Amino acid sequence: MANVIQEDREQAKKETGASLMFIGLAVWVADALVAFFFPSAARIGRQGTFLTIILVLAVMGLALMLSGYVMRGKPEE
């Protein structure tokens, strides 16, 4: 019985890690969308705001992907 509970915890941990990695990837896609509009921001003089948003989203996406990778653990062989 205890072995089944431990396997369920490990499976939940792997699923949570994979979900965090997917969310991090989605944040990077949103970051790419912001970067796509950066040239128009430079034309109107708001490039500082866009650079801040780009950097924050990039760091947040990287943090989510790394925490998901660590949480997921070693791949099964």
HELIX and SHEET records of a PDB file:
HELIX    1   1 ALA A    2  PHE A   36  1                                  35    
HELIX    2   2 PHE A   38  ILE A   44  1                                   7    
HELIX    3   3 GLN A   47  ARG A   72  1                                  26    
END                                                                             
